[in-house]
Amino acid sequence: MNGTTPLYSIGSLSTRSGVPVRTIRFYSDIGLLPPADRTPAGYRSYDDAALTRLRAICVLRELDVDLATVGRVLDGDLSVADVAAVHADAELRIRVLRQRQSILRYLARREPSPEETLLVHETSGRAWRTRRCRPPTKTPCRA
């Protein structure tokens, strides 16, 4: 250290970032957030670069980016644009969640037996796979 950059304890980094100490420790242990230094007693110390890196980790995690991909982005092996392009296509996940929601609502109203529940699940799953396997329709853009 050159002495010009302040070092933060893990607790201070937690206070500055709003991220729990336990989470910071986890990110550090898996290599996503290496400490800038260690005290003679072995405690981790972090600098402003670590604070920036922690904030980037939090943003990517909020966007549902897995930890391995976060690491690749932070290491420069993958661009944020590439990750964003993949994650922006959430349409299929949204459809699956909507279908799940409608099945759960139906089941909540009916109070079915386990056998009926299985039948509803199998029937809706078959219908969903059929819809999902159809080729997408081309709809002209409206200006």
N, C-alpha and C positions, 0 to 999 in steps of 0.2 A: 504494500500500500504506500502511496506517496503522501498520505496524511491530509490531502485536500478534500477527499470525498468522505462524508460522514458515514459511519457504519451503524446499522440498526440491529438491535437484538431481534430475535424472532417475535417477541411480544410487541416491540415497537413497530416492526413491519406489519404485524397483524392489525395494530391500531391504525396505522397509516392507510392500509389497504382495505380494511373491513373483512379480511379473510381470516377464519379461525386459525389459531396456532397449529392445531392438529392437522389441518389441511396443508398449511405451509410446510410442516414437517414431512408430510406424506409426499408432496411434490418434490421436496429436497431429497428424500430417500430414494425416489425412483429416477432421479437425475434431471427432472424438468427445471428445478430451481436450485442450482448449486450455490452454496454460500460463497460470498466473496472472500471470507476469511473465517478463522476459528480463534476463539479466545484461548489463552493458556489452559483454561479449565475444560476446553473442548466444546464450548457453546458456539453455535453458528452465528455469524455476523453477515449482514446483507447490506448492499450499497444501493444507490439510486437506480443502477442498471437492473438489479434484481427486482426492485419495486416495479419498474416498467415491464419487465418480463412477467412478473406475477399478474399484473393487470392484463397483459396480453393473454396469458393462460386463462384467466377468468372470462374474458370476452369470448374466446374460442369455446370454452366449456359451456357458456350460456347458449352458444349457437349449436350445441349438441355435437361438437367435434370430439372424437374419442382421444384419449390421452396419447396413444401412439402417434396419431396424426398431429396432435398439438406439438409433440416433440419434433417431428419432421419439419413442421412449419418454423419452429423456433431455431432449429439447426440450419435452416435455409435449404433443406432438401426438397421442399414443397412450397409453392407460393400460396398466399392467402386467397388469391383469385381462383386458383385451381380448386382449393377446398370449398370455397364459396359456391363455385359453379356446381359441384357435386351435391352440396347440401341444399342448394336453392330448389332443387327438384324434389320438393317434399309432397307433391301432389298424391303420390301413391300412399304414403304414410297417412296423409289426411283422410283419404278415402277409407283406408283400413280402420282408422279410428272411428270414423262416422258409422261404418258398418257395425263395428263392435258396439258402439253406443246404441244403435237401433236394436240390435239383438238383445242387449241387456235391458233396454226399456220394455221390449216385448216380453221377455222372461219375467221381469218384475211385475208386470200386469197380470200375467197368466198364472204364476206360481206353479210351474209345471213339475212333473216328477223328473227324476234323473234321466229316465229313458226318453221322455219328451224333450228334455234339454239337449240330449245328445242328438236326437233327430233334427231339431231346429239348427243346431250347430253344423251338422253334416250337410243339411240342405242349403243353408246360407253359404257355407264354404264352397259348395259345388257351384252355386250361382255366381259367387264372387270370382272363382277361378275362370269361369266361362267369360265373364265380363272383362277380366283383366287380360285374357289371352287374345281378345279381339284386337285387330289393328286399329291404331288411333285414327280418328276421322280428321280430315283436313277442313278446317273452317276458315273461310276468308276473313282477313282482318277488316274491321270496320273503322273507317277513319273518322 
